Amino acid sequence: MSTTRELLEAHPFLAGLTAGDIGRLEPLARPEPFPAGTRIFEENGPAERFWLIGDGQVDLDIRVPGRGDVIMETLGPGTVLGWSWLFPPYRWHFGAVAAGPVRSIAVDGTAVRALCDADPVFGYELTRRFMAVVVGRMQATRLRLLDLYRAPA
Protein backbone atom coordinates (compact mmCIF):
# COMPACT_ATOMS: atom_id res chain seq x y z
CA MET A 1 0.00 0.00 0.00
CA SER A 2 1.30 3.44 -0.92
CA THR A 3 1.67 6.29 1.54
CA THR A 4 -0.29 9.51 1.08
CA ARG A 5 2.92 11.25 0.04
CA GLU A 6 3.64 8.60 -2.61
CA LEU A 7 0.10 8.95 -3.96
CA LEU A 8 0.47 12.73 -4.13
CA GLU A 9 3.85 12.46 -5.88
CA ALA A 10 2.42 10.01 -8.44
CA HIS A 11 -0.71 11.99 -9.30
CA PRO A 12 -0.51 13.72 -12.72
CA PHE A 13 -2.22 16.90 -11.48
CA LEU A 14 0.67 17.56 -9.10
CA ALA A 15 3.44 16.56 -11.54
CA GLY A 16 6.33 18.99 -11.44
CA LEU A 17 5.63 20.40 -7.99
CA THR A 18 8.68 20.52 -5.77
CA ALA A 19 9.20 18.01 -2.97
CA GLY A 20 8.67 20.89 -0.56
CA ASP A 21 5.30 21.76 -2.11
CA ILE A 22 4.20 18.12 -1.96
CA GLY A 23 5.35 18.10 1.67
CA ARG A 24 3.12 21.09 2.43
CA LEU A 25 0.12 19.35 0.87
CA GLU A 26 0.73 16.01 2.56
CA PRO A 27 -0.67 16.87 6.03
CA LEU A 28 -3.77 18.33 4.36
CA ALA A 29 -4.50 15.16 2.37
CA ARG A 30 -6.01 11.79 3.24
CA PRO A 31 -7.14 8.77 1.26
CA GLU A 32 -10.91 8.74 0.71
CA PRO A 33 -12.58 5.86 -1.11
CA PHE A 34 -16.16 6.08 -2.38
CA PRO A 35 -18.41 3.08 -3.05
CA ALA A 36 -20.29 3.03 -6.36
CA GLY A 37 -23.31 5.33 -6.34
CA THR A 38 -22.07 7.59 -3.54
CA ARG A 39 -23.07 11.24 -3.94
CA ILE A 40 -19.78 13.03 -3.21
CA PHE A 41 -21.29 16.50 -3.25
CA GLU A 42 -24.45 18.35 -4.30
CA GLU A 43 -24.62 21.25 -6.72
CA ASN A 44 -24.59 24.51 -4.71
CA GLY A 45 -23.40 22.78 -1.52
CA PRO A 46 -20.42 24.15 0.44
CA ALA A 47 -17.10 23.53 -1.35
CA GLU A 48 -14.34 22.84 1.18
CA ARG A 49 -12.01 20.32 -0.46
CA PHE A 50 -10.88 18.71 -3.68
CA TRP A 51 -10.06 15.14 -4.61
CA LEU A 52 -7.29 13.63 -6.69
CA ILE A 53 -8.82 10.63 -8.46
CA GLY A 54 -6.56 7.59 -8.34
CA ASP A 55 -8.88 4.86 -9.62
CA GLY A 56 -12.49 4.78 -10.75
CA GLN A 57 -14.81 7.29 -12.36
CA VAL A 58 -16.88 10.20 -11.08
CA ASP A 59 -19.87 11.65 -12.92
CA LEU A 60 -20.32 15.42 -12.78
CA ASP A 61 -23.98 16.35 -13.04
CA ILE A 62 -26.31 19.32 -12.98
CA ARG A 63 -29.95 19.39 -12.00
CA VAL A 64 -32.12 20.32 -14.98
CA PRO A 65 -35.75 21.20 -14.22
CA GLY A 66 -38.02 18.61 -15.76
CA ARG A 67 -35.09 16.32 -16.59
CA GLY A 68 -33.48 15.56 -13.22
CA ASP A 69 -29.74 15.12 -12.87
CA VAL A 70 -27.93 15.26 -16.22
CA ILE A 71 -24.35 13.99 -16.48
CA MET A 72 -22.14 16.67 -17.99
CA GLU A 73 -18.77 14.91 -17.78
CA THR A 74 -17.16 11.76 -16.41
CA LEU A 75 -13.79 12.08 -14.69
CA GLY A 76 -11.35 9.19 -14.54
CA PRO A 77 -8.03 8.23 -12.98
CA GLY A 78 -5.41 10.96 -12.90
CA THR A 79 -7.93 13.80 -12.84
CA VAL A 80 -8.91 16.26 -10.13
CA LEU A 81 -12.43 16.64 -8.76
CA GLY A 82 -13.48 20.02 -7.45
CA TRP A 83 -12.29 23.56 -8.04
CA SER A 84 -15.08 25.57 -6.41
CA TRP A 85 -13.27 25.58 -3.02
CA LEU A 86 -10.73 28.01 -4.55
CA PHE A 87 -13.11 30.77 -5.66
CA PRO A 88 -15.77 32.63 -3.64
CA PRO A 89 -18.55 31.95 -2.80
CA TYR A 90 -17.06 28.45 -2.28
CA ARG A 91 -20.15 26.58 -3.53
CA TRP A 92 -20.16 23.61 -5.91
CA HIS A 93 -21.14 24.43 -9.50
CA PHE A 94 -21.91 20.79 -10.29
CA GLY A 95 -22.85 17.68 -8.35
CA ALA A 96 -20.63 14.59 -8.27
CA VAL A 97 -21.43 10.87 -7.96
CA ALA A 98 -19.08 7.89 -7.89
CA ALA A 99 -19.91 6.01 -11.12
CA GLY A 100 -18.21 2.92 -9.68
CA PRO A 101 -15.83 2.32 -6.81
CA VAL A 102 -13.45 5.29 -6.54
CA ARG A 103 -10.09 5.58 -4.82
CA SER A 104 -9.16 9.20 -4.20
CA ILE A 105 -7.17 11.53 -2.01
CA ALA A 106 -9.19 14.31 -0.37
CA VAL A 107 -7.34 17.60 0.18
CA ASP A 108 -8.50 20.32 2.58
CA GLY A 109 -9.24 23.29 0.31
CA THR A 110 -9.55 25.86 3.09
CA ALA A 111 -6.05 25.03 4.34
CA VAL A 112 -4.69 25.02 0.77
CA ARG A 113 -6.12 28.53 0.25
CA ALA A 114 -4.20 29.64 3.36
CA LEU A 115 -1.00 28.12 1.90
CA CYS A 116 -1.64 29.95 -1.38
CA ASP A 117 -2.13 33.25 0.47
CA ALA A 118 1.07 32.73 2.46
CA ASP A 119 3.16 31.80 -0.61
CA PRO A 120 2.10 33.65 -3.78
CA VAL A 121 4.45 31.61 -6.00
CA PHE A 122 2.88 28.35 -4.80
CA GLY A 123 -0.57 29.97 -4.99
CA TYR A 124 -0.02 31.07 -8.57
CA GLU A 125 1.12 27.59 -9.58
CA LEU A 126 -1.90 25.87 -8.04
CA THR A 127 -4.30 28.52 -9.38
CA ARG A 128 -2.84 28.07 -12.87
CA ARG A 129 -3.40 24.31 -12.64
CA PHE A 130 -6.96 24.71 -11.36
CA MET A 131 -7.80 27.30 -14.02
CA ALA A 132 -6.86 24.71 -16.64
CA VAL A 133 -9.37 22.37 -14.96
CA VAL A 134 -12.05 25.11 -14.99
CA VAL A 135 -11.51 25.81 -18.68
CA GLY A 136 -11.64 22.11 -19.49
CA ARG A 137 -14.90 21.69 -17.57
CA MET A 138 -16.42 24.70 -19.32
CA GLN A 139 -15.53 23.24 -22.72
CA ALA A 140 -16.94 19.83 -21.77
CA THR A 141 -20.13 21.45 -20.50
CA ARG A 142 -20.47 23.48 -23.68
CA LEU A 143 -20.11 20.36 -25.84
CA ARG A 144 -22.56 18.40 -23.69
CA LEU A 145 -25.15 21.19 -23.85
CA LEU A 146 -24.76 21.41 -27.63
CA ASP A 147 -25.33 17.64 -27.79
CA LEU A 148 -28.36 17.78 -25.47
CA TYR A 149 -30.04 20.65 -27.29
CA ARG A 150 -29.02 19.87 -30.85
CA ALA A 151 -31.79 20.51 -33.36
CA PRO A 152 -33.24 17.28 -34.70
CA ALA A 153 -31.92 16.31 -38.13
Protein Blocks (a to p, Z undefined) as FASTA:
>chain_A
ZZfklmmmmpmklgoiafklmmmmmmmgccddddehiafbdghiacfbdcddfbdcdddd
dddehklpadfbdcdehiaehjklmpcghiafbdcddfbdcddddddfklmmmmmmmmmm
lmmmmmmmmmmmmmmmmmmmmmmmmmmmgccZZ
